[in-house]
Amino acid sequence: MIHIQEHNGEYGVYTTKEYSAGSPVRVFESYTLVDNPTRTSIQIGPGNHIEDRIGKYVNHSCSPTCEIDGIRIVAIKDVAKGDEITFDYNKNEDLMASPFKCACCGKMITGAKNVEANFDGAGVYLREEQ
């Protein structure tokens, strides 16, 4: 089970029980397919994006607790009760509708197709933020 919670002025999705690595945390059930990425959509396959009432609150992390597998959020490590559910947007999303600077590492989060073009080998952003 999961729930939306405010933490330090931001909303996120948090667990109400433990999950072991490989376990499904949520299956997207009441979602809307969208043609193009939006600020709150999640890419579930090449060119396929969904808007989900809970999914829109799942935040990015460079050290995520989960990954997106089709229409499921799956734990990639053991997740304790109360932990935030996160995934790496740069690994999941081809292109970000709203790129942003990561709060934990300072890198630009632009989507997988932009990562190689925008960073040098050391992970330094090569272009100015737009």
DATAHU-V170880 format. One record per residue. PSI is psi in whole degrees, -180 to 180 (none if undefined). OMEGA is omega in radians with two decimals (* if undefined). NEAR is the number of other C-alpha atoms within 10 Angstrom. Layout:
BEGIN
[[PSI;OMEGA;NEAR] [PSI;OMEGA;NEAR]]
END
This chain:
BEGIN
[[147;-3.14;11] [164;3.08;17] [157;3.08;14] [136;-3.08;17] [145;3.04;14] [138;3.10;10] [120;-3.13;9] [40;3.08;5] [1;3.14;7] [152;3.10;9] [147;3.09;14] [176;3.12;20] [128;-3.05;22] [153;-3.13;22] [153;3.02;19] [5;3.06;14] [173;3.13;13] [149;3.04;15] [138;3.07;21] [156;3.13;14] [134;-3.14;15] [-10;-3.12;14] [141;3.01;17] [134;-3.14;17] [-37;3.11;22] [142;2.97;17] [125;3.10;14] [121;-3.08;17] [-46;-3.10;10] [72;-3.09;10] [165;3.08;15] [129;3.04;12] [137;3.07;14] [149;-3.06;15] [-35;-3.06;9] [156;3.11;14] [145;3.03;20] [178;3.13;17] [-27;-3.07;11] [3;-3.12;18] [163;3.07;24] [130;3.11;25] [125;-3.12;25] [0;3.11;17] [172;-3.13;15] [117;3.12;9] [6;-3.13;13] [122;-3.11;15] [148;3.08;22] [153;2.94;24] [129;-3.11;20] [140;-3.05;17] [-28;3.08;15] [-41;-3.09;16] [-32;-3.12;21] [-14;3.13;17] [1;3.13;20] [118;-3.03;20] [165;3.06;18] [148;2.92;19] [143;3.03;20] [-17;3.06;17] [70;-2.99;10] [159;3.04;17] [-21;-3.02;23] [175;3.00;26] [164;3.10;22] [129;3.12;24] [92;-3.06;14] [-121;-3.14;14] [25;3.14;17] [148;2.90;17] [124;-3.06;23] [134;3.09;23] [133;3.09;23] [-3;3.02;18] [170;3.09;15] [133;-3.08;15] [123;-3.12;21] [157;3.04;15] [131;3.14;14] [-9;3.12;14] [151;3.07;17] [140;3.04;23] [122;-3.12;28] [161;2.95;23] [163;-3.11;23] [107;-3.11;20] [-36;-3.12;24] [-25;3.10;21] [-29;-3.05;16] [-41;-3.03;19] [132;3.06;25] [-49;-3.14;19] [136;3.11;21] [132;3.07;24] [-32;-3.12;15] [81;3.11;13] [152;-3.13;16] [164;3.09;14] [127;-3.12;13] [132;-3.13;13] [-26;-3.08;11] [-28;-3.08;10] [-12;3.12;9] [-2;3.12;12] [154;3.04;16] [134;3.09;23] [107;-3.00;25] [-13;-3.05;21] [155;-3.02;20] [-37;-3.10;17] [-20;3.14;14] [-17;-3.02;16] [-53;-3.09;19] [-39;-3.11;12] [-27;-3.00;11] [-10;-3.06;16] [149;2.99;15] [-180;-3.09;11] [-20;-3.13;7] [6;3.12;6] [19;3.12;13] [129;-3.13;12] [131;-3.04;19] [-16;-3.07;11] [156;3.08;10] [145;3.07;7] [137;-3.09;9] [none;*;6]]
END
